[in-house]
Amino acid sequence: MSITCSSPSTVLCVLFLWLMTCESLAKRIPDLTSPTDVDLGIFRADYLAIGHVRTDPIITQSCLSDHVHTFYGPPLLFPKVTHTDLVNSDPDKSSGNIRENLSLYWHPSVYRVEDNGERTLLEPYWMDVYYTYEVNATRAFPNGFQMIAGYDEGDATTDCDEPTECTRGDCTEINDFFPKNACRQLKISMAMPRCWDETQGIDSPDHMKHVTYPDDVDTPFEGECPESHSTRLPFLEIDIRYKDYLGGPHEFSDGSGNFHTDYLSGWDENFFQKVLDNCNQDASEELCTKVPFTWRDDIIDPFDEEKLVELLYENPVPPAETKCISAEKVTGITNLPRGTCSGELASADGICTEDPCPENADVKFRILAKKSCNYLRKEKLANKFCERNDPFNKQKVYLSCPEQCDADDYSKSKKKIKVSLTMKCKGLNKPGKIRKYCRLVNKFDQAAIKKKIKFFCPKQCNIC
């Protein structure tokens, strides 16, 4: 199959060409063929986790859920969250990179069982979601659409990248899902059902029977949808990665080795339908500018996955304020928090009654700081900021300070440079910091940075 781009600047087309080479996608859609003989479209959304809490907005809307979940998307993890809440939320506070996609995804949290029996919740490295569809032959998720997929053995798969021998005290397996070997990176993948029975509406009593997979269960994108579920929705494949997996005993938050995932659409149905009808695999710039995505903080780099992840970590969003939902401890625990409607729910709609303005003292953010070349006189700083491949070295420090960067001569220079530094919210309590980083007019193109600081540190910036 030959695919060409009419313009090298076409974001969706470039992204498609990159995804064609992706091993994960290739395993699910070996030939990217479609039984409907129409053009295909594809795009990918990337996320960091936004929070971990014992809620499940699809299952229970008035109390805590049976087990802890890890969420991705907008920071709205409370039981009563709705499609309306999601689409009206601030896209700059979502942990995803596509501002128009305010969907919420969640799955049982992963726990490592330590040698002493304590359970540590694993923070995902990042998650990506592939959306694949037949152009002008796929129905957008209707407003309010939700579904659950999984539970059965074999629905999800794991991939251990660069496996090595487990070196923990206890390296046994406690289920058939998690590998006992250590992995440079462990990936959990699952395809969501994409055939919908419209007569059942946007949900079903068990949250699963209104959707199903195509007839060919071995390749969930291919095959015809059964007559009972004849409407074709976008095909979603979810990949969750855990870095530096240690091996040995691991389990999900429900104490099992069976994976499942939940999806609550946060798309505007009309906008998403335009995407599905107009953007295809060889989408021209003229075609796809009709329904362009906007990328939060320009987090897109289709040719370099590592760079894309760096951009996610360079541009994080504040974590969800889960204490407004439950004060329950979810990591460093002996027993998994369990039991539907057990435990105390602080607020079903996530409203904080005690502290509406969080301190966030230890939350970190990045700033661009104005420094002289003399700042680089210390060798460790020169090594950090002069390296030409440094992803944060966007100001080409090595060109501004050649003496400090190219030789052992750390002589003084009055030339000014900009460097990327990490700072905590509590650092704004120092004299002059609030005025410098919360209030001053834009310097060094830091308008977006100042906006983020107010998100991270509302109390320190006196906005609440």
Steps between C-alpha positions, in 0.01 A plus 500: 500500500649832395436812705615849413472841659429799282661728758776422752327729749183297509492386861246220471661354189849509650365340815334225298821415317678469832230284652517265202840391628384451860538142622200525730269612224641248254415214736138613521453599134754302298411640157286798596229364274131556542207279405311810387756585227521867593785728600637466850585771747710484812634724775652454841445673835761489779453539875663506838291372789288773660429321829421184698188466712234240588225626272331368186261756343339234278427250781424713804397867510427541871776313683850358472558216255624148569869570427748776417528623140764694310353778285611692189353817353328791677546517881135410559513168682195538721213246480242736349712625209307521172569560132386859548756548778777364278429703186464818707826441689822692439699315229822649636446303822451165327797263511452419129652681205194550274295790633181390321514153657382541858410134544569326829670159510566287808609150600582308821822633647808276492664404831838350577490267800816580694707238683348612832144466365446872452340610171643782290285659229695525173488834318461443124778641284240609246197375307410532133168438329477424127179602323452319166191525279350472150465848356141610446380157616552524876262641762637744754446416866168661589504750781499314831623171353680270745619141512706245691714235335708211627481275808542177299840337486670578170321830437819688590864417425835591652829568327826496700763716331860389566418234762760426768504274801306620801736593785242561772481289811170353382481435124199270494190548285162538669295499177542418132497861379804677641843362396742390770797640303610859535437722193649825380140582419181298547215574259137401554285511185132447434264567211155639576183370332386711205164357389201676659133410540336841466168368631658459845609863511822644639530237776357165610421356845834320522677781306633242252220334298420808289839452329686200364793405278481422126445137403873436453604507866868440423530834316256734679521774236423272207187298440137598468297624792220257590144594404412551865774767532522635147624857565877537464668727756867606503736218594693583817817325610644595837867451588617570857872495578682450830867591506760297692265217590674292770324169442375268772152517657268765354123527491219733405315698764219243507754235606486319164702464182205583273510839328207720404465859394224763504430775247278808533499705182598863533475585130254747360304266277463741207868593495611138524266398218666759274838344581374152417342617175783715369844388621642189332829318470629722218326809630610813321553827679194644327285212623609481861513871572120479489510330840846566646602373842679733737781354705546604862839671535593369153542149641544319172813353347395217269851398399645453847298322769759574769481868416122489521518351850754766598252764385231344718730516802622851413137620490317321782170611646410513870383161629134454586414609853385157616478597867180683402360155415664270753779533756567128473865399465564313175871411513740374767219285637476144631146426383340616176207742557196296391123495516234682298352783706735428791714779642426872520425702187593862563306635202319326214556804277860561604435827681747574777327634808812540717763648271378637165846647440765226524850578624675265251826587675708222347347503151774568245490713186753623246601861441730683263751697703722785383865432588842626401755272338686519830222279639660215307840530668426195711585196294183308584286787376703535183457130436125529560420800285767495231427154363366553150258208526350621825119505434461805724780694326266679262689830523827356365700588807812357345491775235456777754775383734770333290775544754300339777366222283785403271807496723626478855519878509207614714585869465245763578260633242227764522289342226151398615347159433176320581506162673222262602481441876272295725326681785246407771192699595640561848794675334263783409475590868847654485521882469447622146410162353123558488542828315756349265314185404129569568447866414764654277423569137622248247878474479689249291172380346389355833131587480404132477739413783345763728155363419615152602654625823161635601351157432769329708527753784166685540553577868852635455387715206208639705233404247291316762 
